[in-house]
């Protein structure tokens, strides 16, 4: 069923008021319904939430980052990139499908076993508890293009210990950065460019912030020949005249 704006013929509104297929809504309410339809149809939010599995409309795993952050990351060609994660889960499967290699450390044994059963040979899944957890990146001892801080506990320590292992041109992703302002400030003080992506997440009913901390030479290649890509639910338009030099 599709909703649209119907206008009465002439001044008489009684025809629409009696119409069994018409619901009277303000323009704002109508547009809100259209927005929710994008959320349902293009993002696959309802099915993902009902099954409590962060995924897209095609059923592919998504990290539980904010949708703006996910769409930003999905623009890039990551097939040559290496990823280190503090905290495993659906994000591990997301990176596994895109990156060259993924190292993920987990401190919940049940969750470790669950992710391990779904990971392929591109993933090195490690287990560590307590104070050893944030220190695992030191034992791996190599640079990574993407470092994700999204695990249970030790967020500040993970961020501090990750900094020496961020490759040139790389990024650190801090999820729930709005809950961890000290950790965000530590990464910013290290000279990284902070980009806050606030919005809704798969399977959650409130907004939060996933922050990206980019090295100043960050320049990941894109999958398409343009950036930004057209977002989910967006209009695929090009304002050609405005998008070129017009002044002499």
HELIX and SHEET records of a PDB file:
HELIX    1   1 UNK A   14  UNK A   18  1                                   5    
HELIX    2   2 UNK A   27  UNK A   41  1                                  15    
HELIX    3   3 UNK A   45  UNK A   51  1                                   7    
HELIX    4   4 UNK A   67  UNK A   73  1                                   7    
HELIX    5   5 UNK A   90  UNK A   96  1                                   7    
HELIX    6   6 UNK A  109  UNK A  116  1                                   8    
HELIX    7   7 UNK A  132  UNK A  140  1                                   9    
HELIX    8   8 UNK A  155  UNK A  162  1                                   8    
HELIX    9   9 UNK A  163  UNK A  165  5                                   3    
HELIX   10  10 UNK A  177  UNK A  179  5                                   3    
HELIX   11  11 UNK A  181  UNK A  189  1                                   9    
SHEET    1   A 7 UNK A 123  UNK A 127  0                                        
SHEET    2   A 7 UNK A 101  UNK A 106  1                                        
SHEET    3   A 7 UNK A  82  UNK A  86  1                                        
SHEET    4   A 7 UNK A 144  UNK A 149  1                                        
SHEET    5   A 7 UNK A 166  UNK A 175  1                                        
SHEET    6   A 7 UNK A 208  UNK A 214 -1                                        
SHEET    7   A 7 UNK A 193  UNK A 199 -1                                        
END                                                                             
